């Protein structure tokens, strides 16, 4: 075999390797795009699930539902003021939305009273809500990070 034949064979092999690498790159781009779409869908499902919980809470106690929304917006604004990373802001926003979920099913009269007007039994019920809320949140895999 002559040198030119070897050069052509080497170039042909290199060309095949480059084509294979380009094909792998294209597949990687497609997979990355699909993964981004999946993450976006999961995030939307997460947001929808939390929103469903908040709407359910609001049905039982309108004040509590609006309190959760106001608190979450204030928390988000504070996190943005601190220039925290987007994922921390996202997590904090949803944790704040869910911070009183342990009050679901609690008598509205207890929730709406000022703390100084609560009797001892009502105080104990009210003070137990963070623990109950954490138990509720921890039962759902995607929400565990919010149960701080």
C-alpha positions in Angstrom: 0.0 0.0 0.0 1.2 3.4 -0.9 1.3 6.4 1.5 -1.6 8.1 -0.3 -3.7 4.9 0.2 -2.8 5.0 3.9 -3.7 8.6 4.1 -7.1 8.0 2.5 -7.8 5.1 4.8 -6.8 7.1 7.9 -8.9 10.1 6.7 -11.9 7.8 6.0 -11.7 6.3 9.4 -11.3 9.7 11.0 -14.4 10.9 9.0 -16.4 8.0 10.3 -15.3 8.8 13.9 -16.3 12.4 13.4 -19.7 11.4 12.0 -20.3 9.1 15.0 -19.3 11.9 17.4 -21.7 14.3 15.6 -24.5 11.7 15.8 -23.8 11.3 19.6 -23.8 15.1 20.0 -27.1 15.4 18.3 -28.6 12.6 20.5 -27.2 14.4 23.6 -28.8 17.6 22.5 -32.2 15.8 22.0 -31.8 14.1 25.4 -31.0 17.4 27.1 -34.0 19.1 25.5 -36.2 16.2 26.6 -34.8 16.4 30.2 -35.4 20.1 30.3 -39.0 19.5 29.3 -39.4 16.8 31.9 -38.0 19.1 34.6 -40.4 21.9 33.5 -43.3 19.5 33.6 -42.4 18.2 37.1 -42.0 21.8 38.3 -45.5 22.7 37.0 -46.9 19.5 38.6 -45.3 20.4 41.9 -46.7 24.0 41.7 -50.1 22.6 40.8 -50.1 20.1 43.6 -49.2 22.8 46.1 -51.8 25.2 44.7 -54.4 22.5 45.0 -53.5 22.1 48.7 -53.7 25.8 49.3 -57.1 26.0 47.5 -58.3 23.2 49.7 -57.1 25.0 52.8 -58.8 28.2 51.5 -62.2 26.4 51.2 -62.1 25.5 54.9 -60.8 28.9 56.0 -60.6 31.9 53.6 -58.5 34.0 56.0 -55.9 31.2 56.3 -55.7 30.8 52.6 -55.1 34.5 51.9 -52.6 34.6 54.9 -50.6 31.8 53.2 -50.5 33.7 49.9 -49.5 37.0 51.5 -46.8 35.3 53.6 -45.3 33.5 50.6 -45.2 36.7 48.5 -43.5 38.5 51.3 -41.0 35.7 51.8 -40.3 35.6 48.0 -39.7 39.4 48.0 -37.3 39.1 50.9 -35.4 36.3 49.3 -35.1 38.3 46.1 -33.9 41.3 48.0 -31.2 39.1 49.5 -30.4 38.0 45.9 -30.7 34.3 46.9 -30.4 31.7 44.1 -33.6 30.9 42.2 -33.9 27.4 43.5 -33.7 28.6 47.1 -36.3 31.3 46.4 -38.6 28.7 44.8 -38.2 26.3 47.8 -38.7 29.1 50.3 -41.8 30.3 48.5 -43.5 26.9 48.6 -42.4 26.2 52.1 -44.0 29.5 53.2 -47.2 28.6 51.3 -47.4 25.4 53.2 -46.2 26.6 56.6 -49.6 26.4 58.3 -50.9 23.2 56.6 -51.0 21.6 60.1 -54.0 23.9 60.8 -56.2 22.1 58.3 -59.2 20.7 60.2 -58.6 22.9 63.2 -61.6 24.7 64.4 -61.8 28.1 62.7 -62.6 29.8 66.0 -59.2 28.8 67.3 -57.4 30.0 64.2 -59.2 33.4 64.2 -58.6 34.1 67.9 -55.8 36.3 69.1 -53.2 34.3 71.0 -54.0 36.0 74.3 -57.6 35.0 74.0 -56.9 31.3 73.6 -57.4 29.0 76.6 -54.8 26.4 77.5 -56.4 23.6 75.4 -56.7 25.8 72.4 -53.1 27.0 72.7 -51.9 23.4 72.8 -53.9 22.6 69.6 -52.5 25.7 67.9 -48.9 25.1 69.0 -49.1 21.5 67.7 -49.8 22.6 64.1 -46.1 22.9 63.0 -45.3 19.3 64.0 -48.5 18.1 62.3 -47.7 20.1 59.3 -44.2 18.7 59.1 -45.6 15.2 59.3 -48.1 15.9 56.5 -45.4 17.4 54.3 -42.9 14.7 55.0 -45.3 12.1 53.7 -44.9 13.5 50.2 -41.5 12.9 48.7 -41.3 16.0 46.6 -42.3 18.2 49.5 -39.9 16.9 52.1 -37.4 19.8 51.4 -40.0 22.3 52.4 -40.6 20.7 55.9 -37.9 22.6 57.7 
